[in-house]
């Protein structure tokens, strides 16, 4: 592989690297040896041969910043402060129809975002029947998530809900869906027995 600099040029670089920027050293080399070396080539050469100019960057030890002791300005007046509510903050009790097809109700202004809102059908169910147990889901018997009457809701296991969704067994006719739910319960029982 061809060398970028001869021994004489390399010695010249080592002798003149201290206290000079890359641009100054580059001009010196190109003038003295009539070369057309680029700044990148010189920088790579210095890195490969562990040559350091000793300049160390724009700030020296003990440097005093230009804005030391000066006031920050009006920034603290305009920043958001803890405890202030945003201008578009929804009050508790606000209801929204979201893109998932459910009505959500704001139940709290504190805590994590996902704990501040709750699905309305869950609130209605839990007010009459208590909390929904782990591993259970609420099924809208007629398939309409906006029909929030208790007659339209049924508590099913996650496995039953999965089978209803897989088979496409949730119909607009509530009686048909209830029938298919019974079929799914029987199939799940058979599967558990044969397991």
Residue frames as qw, qx, qy, qz and C-alpha x, y, z in Angstrom:
[[0.000, 0.890, 0.457, 0.000, 0.00, 0.00, 0.00],
 [0.401, 0.534, -0.024, 0.744, 1.37, 3.42, -0.97],
 [0.371, -0.475, -0.446, 0.662, 2.27, 5.81, 1.82],
 [0.111, 0.929, 0.349, 0.056, 0.67, 9.24, 1.92],
 [0.059, -0.965, 0.254, -0.014, 3.82, 11.04, 3.11],
 [0.714, 0.404, -0.457, 0.344, 7.53, 10.40, 2.62],
 [0.679, -0.356, -0.418, 0.488, 9.83, 10.15, 5.66],
 [0.268, 0.095, -0.067, 0.956, 10.86, 13.80, 5.23],
 [0.336, -0.442, -0.301, -0.775, 7.23, 14.96, 5.05],
 [0.707, -0.492, -0.507, -0.039, 6.23, 12.82, 8.05],
 [0.567, -0.211, -0.338, 0.721, 9.10, 14.30, 10.10],
 [0.031, 0.252, 0.088, 0.963, 8.02, 17.82, 9.07],
 [0.529, -0.522, -0.427, -0.515, 4.44, 17.11, 10.22],
 [0.720, -0.425, -0.475, 0.275, 5.62, 15.74, 13.60],
 [0.438, -0.076, -0.198, 0.873, 7.79, 18.83, 14.16],
 [0.076, -0.142, -0.124, -0.979, 5.08, 21.35, 13.20],
 [0.371, -0.475, -0.745, -0.284, 1.88, 19.75, 14.52],
 [0.363, -0.483, -0.570, 0.556, 2.03, 21.35, 17.99],
 [0.047, -0.548, -0.218, 0.807, 0.01, 24.54, 18.40],
 [0.182, 0.201, -0.481, -0.834, -1.39, 24.52, 14.85],
 [0.710, 0.276, 0.371, -0.532, -4.91, 23.82, 13.64],
 [0.708, 0.195, 0.643, 0.218, -5.50, 21.28, 10.88],
 [0.469, 0.854, 0.221, 0.057, -6.12, 24.08, 8.37],
 [0.074, -0.919, 0.369, 0.117, -2.83, 25.86, 9.23],
 [0.560, -0.371, 0.713, 0.202, -0.81, 22.64, 9.10],
 [0.695, 0.459, 0.541, 0.114, -2.43, 21.67, 5.82],
 [0.338, 0.941, -0.025, -0.013, -1.46, 24.99, 4.21],
 [0.295, -0.764, 0.554, 0.148, 2.13, 24.59, 5.46],
 [0.663, -0.085, 0.721, 0.184, 2.46, 21.06, 4.05],
 [0.625, 0.642, 0.433, 0.099, 0.89, 21.86, 0.68],
 [0.174, 0.968, -0.171, -0.060, 3.07, 25.00, 0.26],
 [0.367, -0.687, 0.611, 0.142, 6.33, 23.42, 1.35],
 [0.478, -0.137, 0.840, 0.220, 6.03, 20.14, -0.58],
 [0.357, 0.264, -0.428, -0.787, 3.73, 21.28, -3.44],
 [0.018, 0.180, 0.984, -0.005, 1.08, 18.67, -2.57],
 [0.454, -0.252, -0.253, -0.816, -2.71, 18.65, -2.80],
 [0.241, -0.156, -0.904, 0.316, -3.53, 16.89, 0.45],
 [0.392, -0.600, -0.389, -0.579, -7.09, 17.28, 1.75],
 [0.339, -0.531, 0.426, -0.649, -8.05, 18.15, 5.30],
 [0.930, -0.176, 0.054, -0.318, -9.58, 14.67, 5.75],
 [0.852, 0.292, -0.355, 0.252, -6.36, 12.95, 4.66],
 [0.193, 0.531, -0.503, 0.654, -4.33, 15.02, 7.13],
 [0.606, -0.424, 0.289, -0.608, -6.80, 14.39, 9.94],
 [0.987, -0.024, -0.101, -0.127, -6.75, 10.62, 9.30],
 [0.660, 0.421, -0.446, 0.435, -2.93, 10.65, 9.22],
 [0.113, -0.538, 0.473, -0.689, -2.79, 12.47, 12.55],
 [0.812, -0.291, 0.176, -0.475, -5.26, 10.02, 14.11],
 [0.962, 0.151, -0.224, 0.038, -3.43, 6.94, 12.77],
 [0.615, 0.344, -0.415, 0.576, -0.05, 8.19, 14.03],
 [0.530, -0.672, -0.446, 0.261, -1.44, 9.55, 17.32],
 [0.346, 0.168, -0.031, 0.922, -0.34, 13.12, 16.62],
 [0.183, -0.808, -0.542, 0.142, -2.00, 15.85, 18.69],
 [0.272, 0.674, 0.046, 0.685, -1.83, 19.60, 18.15],
 [0.376, -0.222, -0.559, 0.705, -2.42, 20.29, 21.85],
 [0.149, -0.300, -0.133, -0.933, -5.03, 22.93, 21.08],
 [0.061, -0.208, -0.877, 0.429, -7.78, 21.02, 22.90],
 [0.006, -0.684, -0.712, -0.158, -10.83, 22.87, 21.60],
 [0.069, 0.724, 0.165, 0.666, -12.29, 26.36, 22.00],
 [0.515, -0.795, 0.006, -0.319, -12.49, 26.47, 25.82],
 [0.447, 0.387, -0.645, 0.485, -9.41, 26.51, 28.03],
 [0.536, -0.435, -0.647, 0.324, -9.38, 25.63, 31.73],
 [0.223, -0.442, -0.325, 0.806, -10.71, 28.56, 33.77],
 [0.014, 0.286, 0.494, 0.821, -12.73, 29.96, 30.84],
 [0.180, 0.359, 0.534, -0.744, -15.55, 32.26, 32.01],
 [0.269, 0.521, 0.754, 0.296, -18.77, 31.95, 29.99],
 [0.069, 0.293, 0.207, 0.931, -20.11, 35.11, 28.33],
 [0.469, -0.548, -0.355, -0.595, -23.45, 34.84, 30.14],
 [0.534, -0.217, -0.671, 0.467, -22.06, 34.21, 33.66],
 [0.137, -0.314, -0.448, 0.826, -23.99, 36.20, 36.25],
 [0.261, -0.031, -0.299, -0.917, -26.61, 37.40, 33.78],
 [0.574, 0.139, 0.521, -0.617, -30.33, 36.91, 34.38],
 [0.373, 0.152, 0.886, 0.229, -32.12, 34.17, 32.50],
 [0.184, -0.080, -0.416, -0.887, -34.91, 36.45, 31.28],
 [0.613, -0.063, 0.139, -0.775, -38.64, 35.77, 31.14],
 [0.493, 0.106, -0.838, -0.209, -38.36, 32.02, 30.61],
 [0.096, -0.120, -0.885, 0.440, -39.43, 31.04, 34.17],
 [0.389, 0.237, 0.274, -0.847, -42.60, 33.16, 33.84],
 [0.653, 0.299, -0.316, -0.620, -43.74, 31.24, 30.79],
 [0.262, 0.200, -0.944, -0.022, -42.75, 27.71, 31.75],
 [0.710, -0.354, -0.465, -0.391, -45.32, 25.12, 32.83],
 [0.140, -0.454, 0.656, -0.587, -45.46, 24.84, 36.62],
 [0.243, -0.128, -0.955, 0.113, -46.41, 21.80, 38.70],
 [0.082, 0.439, 0.698, -0.560, -50.07, 21.84, 39.70],
 [0.328, 0.432, -0.100, -0.834, -51.27, 23.99, 36.80],
 [0.645, 0.353, 0.677, -0.037, -53.84, 22.39, 34.54],
 [0.249, 0.017, 0.574, 0.780, -53.48, 22.73, 30.80],
 [0.350, 0.224, 0.010, -0.910, -56.01, 24.96, 29.04],
 [0.652, 0.102, -0.509, -0.553, -57.43, 21.94, 27.20],
 [0.023, 0.109, -0.936, 0.333, -57.58, 19.64, 30.26],
 [0.519, -0.347, -0.590, -0.512, -60.86, 17.70, 30.41],
 [0.435, -0.423, 0.455, -0.652, -62.74, 17.80, 33.73],
 [0.129, -0.036, 0.977, -0.169, -63.53, 14.58, 35.60],
 [0.492, 0.441, 0.624, -0.418, -66.68, 12.99, 34.20],
 [0.368, 0.577, -0.365, -0.631, -65.96, 13.96, 30.58],
 [0.792, 0.164, 0.588, -0.012, -67.09, 11.30, 28.09],
 [0.214, 0.627, -0.507, -0.551, -65.39, 10.71, 24.74],
 [0.926, 0.275, 0.240, -0.092, -66.05, 8.30, 21.91],
 [0.251, -0.649, 0.603, 0.389, -62.62, 7.12, 20.82],
 [0.487, 0.469, -0.575, -0.460, -61.47, 5.45, 17.64],
 [0.019, 0.139, -0.987, 0.078, -61.59, 2.01, 19.31],
 [0.420, -0.336, -0.659, -0.527, -65.40, 2.28, 19.32],
 [0.472, -0.480, -0.670, 0.312, -65.80, 2.60, 23.10],
 [0.175, -0.875, -0.072, -0.446, -67.03, 5.50, 25.22],
 [0.596, 0.011, -0.489, 0.637, -64.33, 6.54, 27.70],
 [0.361, -0.882, -0.218, -0.212, -64.99, 8.49, 30.92],
 [0.316, 0.528, -0.479, 0.626, -62.39, 10.57, 32.75],
 [0.724, -0.545, -0.422, -0.024, -62.22, 9.34, 36.34],
 [0.636, -0.612, -0.055, 0.467, -59.12, 11.10, 37.70],
 [0.303, 0.939, -0.135, 0.090, -56.75, 14.01, 37.06],
 [0.255, -0.744, 0.617, -0.032, -53.75, 12.37, 38.69],
 [0.779, -0.127, 0.611, 0.060, -51.65, 9.31, 38.07],
 [0.306, -0.139, 0.725, 0.602, -50.61, 7.76, 34.79],
 [0.354, 0.191, -0.313, -0.860, -52.49, 8.69, 31.63],
 [0.464, -0.074, -0.806, -0.359, -53.98, 5.22, 31.17],
 [0.243, -0.331, -0.814, 0.410, -55.33, 5.29, 34.74],
 [0.122, 0.221, 0.185, -0.950, -57.16, 8.59, 34.27],
 [0.584, 0.155, -0.290, -0.742, -59.72, 7.24, 31.77],
 [0.353, 0.005, 0.919, -0.173, -61.96, 4.19, 32.06],
 [0.189, -0.177, -0.749, -0.610, -64.35, 2.56, 29.60],
 [0.473, -0.194, 0.137, -0.848, -67.93, 3.51, 30.43],
 [0.823, -0.109, -0.432, -0.352, -69.32, -0.02, 30.07],
 [0.579, 0.043, -0.689, 0.434, -66.84, -1.23, 32.70],
 [0.087, -0.161, 0.415, -0.891, -67.96, 1.51, 35.10],
 [0.681, -0.140, -0.130, -0.707, -71.62, 0.55, 34.59],
 [0.811, -0.025, -0.582, -0.056, -70.90, -3.18, 35.04],
 [0.458, 0.090, -0.646, 0.604, -68.72, -2.69, 38.12],
 [0.279, -0.247, 0.266, -0.889, -71.26, -0.39, 39.80],
 [0.811, -0.139, -0.094, -0.560, -73.86, -3.22, 39.72],
 [0.973, 0.008, -0.227, -0.036, -71.75, -6.42, 39.81],
 [0.653, -0.653, 0.292, 0.249, -68.43, -5.48, 41.40],
 [0.007, 0.711, -0.570, -0.413, -65.00, -5.61, 39.76],
 [0.864, 0.382, -0.252, -0.211, -64.37, -7.78, 36.72],
 [0.825, -0.424, 0.348, 0.137, -62.27, -10.81, 37.78],
 [0.098, -0.619, 0.662, 0.411, -58.84, -11.49, 36.30],
 [0.194, -0.058, 0.924, 0.324, -59.09, -13.46, 33.05],
 [0.278, 0.616, 0.730, -0.099, -62.62, -12.27, 32.22],
 [0.084, 0.013, 0.321, 0.943, -63.96, -9.84, 29.63],
 [0.408, 0.477, 0.448, -0.637, -67.23, -8.02, 28.98],
 [0.225, 0.182, 0.786, 0.546, -69.08, -9.07, 25.84],
 [0.406, 0.285, 0.050, -0.867, -71.61, -6.86, 24.08],
 [0.545, 0.191, 0.812, -0.090, -74.23, -9.45, 23.23],
 [0.574, 0.733, 0.344, -0.123, -75.62, -7.53, 20.24],
 [0.711, 0.209, 0.216, 0.636, -72.11, -6.52, 19.06],
 [0.109, 0.830, 0.139, 0.530, -72.84, -2.81, 19.59],
 [0.544, -0.107, -0.450, 0.700, -70.33, -1.22, 22.00],
 [0.079, -0.255, 0.056, -0.962, -72.50, 1.90, 22.26],
 [0.675, -0.440, -0.382, -0.452, -75.49, -0.02, 23.69],
 [0.159, 0.399, -0.684, 0.589, -74.58, 0.26, 27.39],
 [0.749, -0.373, 0.034, -0.546, -77.56, -1.48, 29.02],
 [0.389, -0.432, 0.791, -0.190, -76.69, -4.27, 31.45],
 [0.849, 0.241, 0.403, -0.242, -78.91, -6.64, 29.42],
 [0.689, 0.698, -0.194, -0.028, -76.50, -6.19, 26.51],
 [0.096, 0.697, -0.682, 0.202, -73.42, -7.18, 28.56],
 [0.973, -0.189, -0.112, -0.077, -72.22, -10.65, 29.49],
 [0.304, -0.746, 0.593, 0.000, -69.15, -11.68, 31.47],
 [0.959, 0.261, -0.108, -0.007, -67.10, -14.27, 29.55],
 [0.730, -0.463, 0.298, 0.405, -63.65, -15.79, 30.01],
 [0.044, 0.707, -0.459, -0.536, -60.78, -14.68, 27.80],
 [0.259, -0.086, 0.912, 0.307, -60.79, -18.11, 26.13],
 [0.353, 0.599, 0.711, -0.106, -64.50, -17.84, 25.32],
 [0.197, 0.862, 0.011, -0.466, -64.02, -14.32, 23.93],
 [0.119, -0.502, 0.698, 0.496, -61.15, -15.57, 21.77],
 [0.301, 0.192, 0.912, 0.200, -63.28, -18.39, 20.32],
 [0.303, 0.768, 0.489, -0.281, -66.21, -16.02, 19.66],
 [0.120, 0.823, -0.245, -0.498, -63.93, -13.61, 17.80],
 [0.227, -0.318, 0.826, 0.407, -62.12, -16.37, 15.88],
 [0.280, 0.339, 0.886, 0.145, -65.35, -17.88, 14.65],
 [0.123, -0.149, -0.281, -0.940, -67.05, -14.56, 13.95],
 [0.276, -0.433, -0.858, -0.009, -69.83, -15.60, 16.33],
 [0.035, -0.455, -0.405, 0.792, -70.77, -12.13, 17.63],
 [0.129, 0.475, 0.687, 0.535, -73.94, -11.19, 15.76],
 [0.174, -0.261, 0.012, -0.950, -76.23, -8.13, 15.78],
 [0.727, -0.376, -0.363, -0.444, -78.94, -10.52, 17.01],
 [0.285, -0.580, 0.605, -0.465, -78.38, -10.93, 20.76],
 [0.895, -0.110, 0.305, -0.307, -80.12, -14.33, 20.94],
 [0.870, 0.441, -0.200, 0.096, -77.87, -15.73, 18.20],
 [0.236, 0.665, -0.560, 0.434, -74.75, -14.51, 20.02],
 [0.573, -0.433, 0.522, -0.461, -75.95, -16.06, 23.30],
 [0.975, 0.125, 0.096, -0.157, -76.55, -19.37, 21.50],
 [0.708, 0.550, -0.348, 0.274, -73.06, -19.30, 19.99],
 [0.139, -0.659, 0.565, -0.478, -71.62, -18.43, 23.42],
 [0.828, -0.237, 0.394, -0.320, -73.20, -21.62, 24.80],
 [0.924, 0.367, -0.088, 0.061, -71.73, -23.61, 21.87],
 [0.366, 0.689, -0.478, 0.404, -68.29, -22.13, 22.60],
 [0.477, -0.546, 0.527, -0.444, -68.61, -22.99, 26.31],
 [0.961, 0.000, 0.226, -0.160, -69.42, -26.61, 25.39],
 [0.775, 0.544, -0.231, 0.224, -66.48, -26.78, 22.95],
 [0.053, 0.711, -0.539, 0.449, -64.10, -25.36, 25.56],
 [0.721, -0.376, 0.456, -0.361, -65.33, -27.92, 28.12],
 [0.971, 0.230, 0.057, -0.004, -64.81, -30.77, 25.61],
 [0.538, 0.678, -0.370, 0.336, -61.33, -29.47, 24.82],
 [0.262, -0.652, 0.556, -0.445, -60.44, -29.34, 28.55],
 [0.891, -0.170, 0.343, -0.245, -61.67, -32.91, 29.09],
 [0.919, 0.369, 0.019, 0.135, -59.70, -34.25, 26.11],
 [0.147, 0.889, -0.391, 0.187, -56.56, -32.32, 27.05]]
